Amino acid sequence: MRLLNSLNLRGWLLVGTAACGIVLAGAVATLGSSARAGSALEERKLPMKFSWVACEPNCRGWVSAVGVITADTPKDFEEFSRGRQLGGATVVLDSSGGSVNDAITLGRRFRNLGLLTTVGVSLRGGQSARPTVAPEAYCESMCVFLLLAGKKRYVPEAAHVRVHQIWMGDRADDAKAASYSAQDLMIVERDIGRLAKYTFDMGGAGDLLSLALSVPPWEDLHELDAGELKLTNLVTTDLVADVLPHVEISAPAMAELAAKTQARFGVEPEQSAKSTKTAEAVVPTGGVAAPAAATPK
């Protein structure tokens, strides 16, 4: 069976995960925050899920997008958006990346709907509390390009936007010792070209690609600082009210949401040229098939 490689971009920029939660008029309990942080980490390892966070009467609400982008994610978003008036809504991202081509498809859908984007963890309020967004979240790899799809883009100071070089998923654990074919190089270059076009179509800067491609997979992900977020045009506003009006950005005590992650290319049986995944997409959930030559994480 012929193998098609998929591009896994875990080192691409921007904002961590979006945290929205209940902040009662007082302090947030440390134990409760730790539990939510652990739950957020587990959700980030699963295929991406979309949910609507309502905060009426004086707040429109927003879309929470948590997890790994897989081949099913664009379809799942279409099912989620059916019957909803999402035009101009905000998406709060909490993701470690995933499928390159499917992220591009989803990002173009976001832009067509005129969506706004930010990073955070959505914390839903109780009977007497309004939901909020916790800023200490992670947006890594292809999540950065979903962030880029927003017409307006805000990144909290406490959020972590991280990038590094793309690689073949089944050879990322020992990238220096692995061997690569001409077809592998062709696939890498093809998907870099697709991503470059998407980046410029979304209004991103070439510095975004340059920063990501300068960090090899055997090094830690590079976290973008405030200056780099502006340089790459990932951030278009410094005001949270531009993307989440009437919503408080809380800062509960959050445990570390994620350890170091790797952006990489994956290899899988030929299905379609746009089927690409990261190692995190190979979890045994939601009918996501593991790449034939990839090593599950």
C-alpha positions as CSV (number, residue, x, y, z in Angstrom):
1,M,0.0,0.0,0.0
2,R,1.4,3.4,-1.0
3,L,2.1,5.7,2.0
4,L,1.2,9.4,2.1
5,N,2.8,11.5,4.7
6,S,0.9,14.1,6.6
7,L,2.4,17.2,8.0
8,N,2.2,17.6,11.7
9,L,3.0,21.1,12.8
10,R,3.4,21.2,16.5
11,G,5.8,24.0,16.7
12,W,3.7,26.7,15.2
13,L,2.7,29.7,17.0
14,L,0.6,31.1,19.4
15,V,-1.6,31.2,22.3
16,G,-2.1,28.4,24.6
17,T,-5.5,27.2,25.7
18,A,-8.5,29.3,26.6
19,A,-9.8,29.2,30.2
20,C,-13.3,30.3,31.0
21,G,-14.6,29.6,34.4
22,I,-16.7,30.5,37.3
23,V,-15.2,33.1,39.4
24,L,-17.4,33.8,42.4
25,A,-17.1,37.2,44.1
26,G,-14.1,36.2,46.1
27,A,-11.2,33.8,45.7
28,V,-11.1,30.7,43.6
29,A,-10.3,27.6,45.7
30,T,-6.8,26.2,44.9
31,L,-8.0,22.6,44.9
32,G,-10.8,23.4,42.5
33,S,-8.4,25.2,40.1
34,S,-6.0,22.3,40.2
35,A,-8.7,19.9,39.3
36,R,-9.8,22.0,36.4
37,A,-6.3,22.3,35.2
38,G,-5.9,18.5,35.2
39,S,-9.2,18.1,33.4
40,A,-8.1,20.7,30.8
41,L,-4.8,18.8,30.2
42,E,-6.7,15.6,29.6
43,E,-9.2,17.3,27.2
44,R,-6.3,18.8,25.2
45,K,-5.0,15.2,24.5
46,L,-8.4,14.2,22.9
47,P,-9.8,15.1,19.5
48,M,-11.0,18.7,19.4
49,K,-14.5,19.4,20.7
50,F,-16.6,22.5,20.3
51,S,-19.1,23.8,22.8
52,W,-21.1,27.0,23.2
53,V,-20.5,28.9,26.4
54,A,-23.5,31.1,27.2
55,C,-23.2,34.2,29.4
56,E,-26.5,36.0,28.9
57,P,-28.2,38.4,29.5
58,N,-25.4,40.9,28.8
59,C,-22.9,38.7,27.0
60,R,-23.3,36.9,23.7
61,G,-21.2,33.9,24.7
62,W,-18.4,32.2,22.8
63,V,-17.2,29.0,21.3
64,S,-14.8,26.8,23.3
65,A,-12.5,24.8,21.1
66,V,-10.4,22.3,23.1
67,G,-8.2,19.4,21.9
68,V,-6.2,18.0,19.0
69,I,-7.2,18.9,15.4
70,T,-7.9,15.6,13.5
71,A,-9.4,14.7,10.1
72,D,-12.8,14.7,11.7
73,T,-12.5,18.2,13.2
74,P,-13.8,20.3,10.2
75,K,-16.8,18.0,9.9
76,D,-17.4,18.2,13.7
77,F,-17.3,22.0,13.5
78,E,-19.9,22.0,10.7
79,E,-22.2,19.8,12.8
80,F,-21.7,22.0,15.8
81,S,-22.4,25.2,13.8
82,R,-25.5,23.9,12.2
83,G,-28.5,25.9,13.4
84,R,-26.3,28.4,15.3
85,Q,-25.7,32.0,14.4
86,L,-21.9,32.0,14.8
87,G,-21.1,34.9,12.5
88,G,-18.7,37.3,14.3
89,A,-18.5,35.1,17.4
90,T,-15.3,34.5,19.4
91,V,-13.5,31.1,19.5
92,V,-11.5,30.5,22.7
93,L,-8.7,28.0,21.8
94,D,-7.0,25.4,24.0
95,S,-5.0,23.1,21.8
96,S,-1.7,21.4,21.2
97,G,-2.1,21.4,17.4
98,G,-2.8,18.5,15.1
99,S,-3.6,17.9,11.4
100,V,-2.1,20.6,9.2
101,N,-4.4,20.4,6.2
102,D,-7.5,20.0,8.3
103,A,-6.4,22.9,10.5
104,I,-6.1,25.0,7.3
105,T,-9.6,23.9,6.2
106,L,-11.0,24.8,9.6
107,G,-9.2,28.1,9.7
108,R,-10.6,29.2,6.4
109,R,-14.1,28.3,7.7
110,F,-13.4,30.5,10.7
111,R,-12.4,33.4,8.5
112,N,-15.4,33.0,6.2
113,L,-17.7,33.3,9.3
114,G,-15.8,36.4,10.5
115,L,-14.9,34.7,13.8
116,L,-12.6,36.3,16.4
117,T,-10.0,34.3,18.2
118,T,-8.2,34.2,21.6
119,V,-6.4,31.7,23.8
120,G,-7.7,30.5,27.2
121,V,-9.5,27.9,29.3
122,S,-13.3,28.3,29.4
123,L,-14.7,28.0,33.0
124,R,-18.4,27.8,33.1
125,G,-20.3,29.6,35.9
126,G,-22.9,28.1,38.2
127,Q,-26.3,29.4,39.0
128,S,-25.2,32.7,40.3
129,A,-21.9,33.2,38.5
130,R,-21.0,34.2,35.0
131,P,-18.5,32.1,33.0
132,T,-15.0,33.5,32.6
133,V,-11.8,32.8,30.7
134,A,-8.7,31.7,32.4
135,P,-5.7,33.1,30.5
136,E,-3.0,30.6,31.5
137,A,-3.5,28.2,28.5
138,Y,-1.5,26.8,25.6
139,C,-1.9,27.2,21.9
140,E,0.8,25.2,20.0
141,S,1.6,24.0,16.5
142,M,-1.5,24.3,14.2
143,C,-3.5,25.9,17.0
144,V,-1.4,29.0,16.2
145,F,-2.8,29.0,12.7
146,L,-6.4,28.7,13.9
147,L,-5.6,31.7,16.1
148,L,-4.4,33.4,13.0
149,A,-7.8,32.8,11.3
150,G,-9.6,35.3,13.6
151,K,-10.5,38.7,12.1
152,K,-9.4,40.1,15.4
153,R,-6.9,38.2,17.6
154,Y,-6.1,38.7,21.3
155,V,-3.6,36.8,23.4
156,P,-3.6,37.2,27.2
157,E,-0.2,37.9,28.8
158,A,-0.4,34.6,30.8
159,A,-1.1,32.5,27.7
160,H,1.6,30.3,26.1
161,V,2.0,30.4,22.3
162,R,4.6,27.9,21.2
163,V,6.2,26.8,17.9
164,H,8.9,24.7,16.4
165,Q,9.9,22.9,13.2
166,I,7.8,20.4,11.3
167,W,8.9,16.8,11.1
168,M,7.9,13.2,10.1
169,G,5.7,11.9,12.9
170,D,7.1,8.4,12.9
171,R,10.7,9.6,13.2
172,A,10.5,12.5,15.6
173,D,11.7,10.6,18.7
174,D,15.1,10.2,17.1
175,A,15.0,12.7,14.2
176,K,18.8,12.9,13.8
177,A,19.3,9.1,13.4
178,A,16.3,8.5,11.1
179,S,16.6,8.3,7.3
180,Y,14.3,10.1,4.8
181,S,13.2,9.5,1.2
182,A,12.8,11.9,-1.6
183,Q,9.0,11.5,-1.2
184,D,9.3,12.6,2.5
185,L,11.1,15.8,1.4
186,M,8.4,16.4,-1.3
187,I,5.6,16.1,1.2
188,V,7.3,18.4,3.7
189,E,7.9,21.1,1.0
190,R,4.4,20.7,-0.3
191,D,2.8,21.2,3.1
192,I,5.1,24.1,3.9
193,G,3.9,25.7,0.7
194,R,0.3,25.2,1.6
195,L,0.8,26.6,5.1
196,A,2.7,29.6,3.7
197,K,-0.1,30.5,1.4
198,Y,-2.6,30.1,4.2
199,T,-0.5,32.3,6.5
200,F,-0.4,35.2,4.0
201,D,-4.1,34.8,3.1
202,M,-4.9,35.2,6.8
203,G,-2.8,38.3,7.2
204,G,0.1,36.6,9.0
205,A,3.8,37.6,8.5
206,G,6.6,35.5,7.1
207,D,8.3,35.8,10.5
208,L,5.8,33.3,11.8
209,L,7.1,30.6,9.4
210,S,10.7,31.7,9.9
211,L,10.5,31.4,13.7
212,A,8.8,28.0,13.6
213,L,11.2,26.5,11.0
214,S,14.3,27.7,13.0
215,V,13.6,25.3,15.9
216,P,14.5,21.6,15.3
217,P,12.2,18.9,16.8
218,W,14.9,17.8,19.2
219,E,14.8,21.2,21.0
220,D,12.1,22.6,23.2
221,L,9.2,24.4,21.6
222,H,9.9,28.2,21.2
223,E,7.4,30.3,23.2
224,L,6.6,33.6,21.4
225,D,7.1,36.7,23.6
226,A,4.9,39.8,23.3
227,G,7.2,41.3,20.7
228,E,7.1,38.2,18.5
229,L,3.4,38.0,18.7
230,K,3.2,41.4,17.2
231,L,6.0,40.8,14.7
232,T,4.2,37.8,13.3
233,N,0.8,39.6,13.3
234,L,-0.7,36.9,15.5
235,V,-2.1,39.7,17.8
236,T,-4.2,42.5,16.3
237,T,-5.5,44.0,19.6
238,D,-4.4,44.5,23.2
239,L,-7.9,44.8,24.4
240,V,-9.8,41.7,25.6
241,A,-13.0,43.6,25.1
242,D,-12.4,43.6,21.4
243,V,-13.0,39.8,21.3
244,L,-14.9,39.1,24.6
245,P,-16.9,42.1,25.6
246,H,-18.4,42.0,29.1
247,V,-16.4,39.0,30.0
248,E,-13.8,39.0,32.8
249,I,-10.4,37.4,32.2
250,S,-9.8,35.6,35.5
251,A,-6.4,34.3,36.8
252,P,-7.1,31.3,39.0
253,A,-4.2,29.2,40.3
254,M,-3.7,26.8,37.4
255,A,-1.4,23.8,37.4
256,E,0.9,23.3,34.5
257,L,-1.5,22.5,31.6
258,A,1.0,20.8,29.3
259,A,4.5,19.4,29.1
260,K,6.7,19.9,26.1
261,T,5.1,18.8,22.8
262,Q,6.5,18.1,19.4
263,A,5.3,19.2,16.0
264,R,5.9,16.6,13.4
265,F,4.9,15.1,10.1
266,G,2.9,11.8,10.3
267,V,2.9,8.9,7.8
268,E,-0.4,7.0,7.1
269,P,-2.0,4.9,4.4
270,E,-3.1,6.8,1.3
271,Q,-6.6,8.2,1.6
272,S,-6.4,11.8,0.5
273,A,-3.7,14.4,0.1
274,K,-5.1,16.5,2.9
275,S,-5.1,13.8,5.7
276,T,-2.4,14.9,8.1
277,K,-2.0,14.3,11.8
278,T,0.3,14.9,14.8
279,A,1.2,12.2,17.3
280,E,-1.5,13.6,19.6
281,A,-4.1,12.9,17.0
282,V,-3.4,9.2,17.3
283,V,-5.5,8.7,20.5
284,P,-8.0,5.8,20.6
285,T,-11.0,8.0,20.6
286,G,-13.6,9.2,18.1
287,G,-12.7,6.8,15.4
288,V,-9.4,8.5,14.7
289,A,-7.1,5.9,13.0
290,A,-3.5,5.8,13.9
291,P,-1.0,6.5,11.0
292,A,0.4,3.2,9.6
293,A,4.0,4.1,10.2
294,A,3.6,6.4,13.2
295,T,4.6,5.5,16.7
296,P,1.6,6.2,19.1
297,K,2.4,8.5,22.0
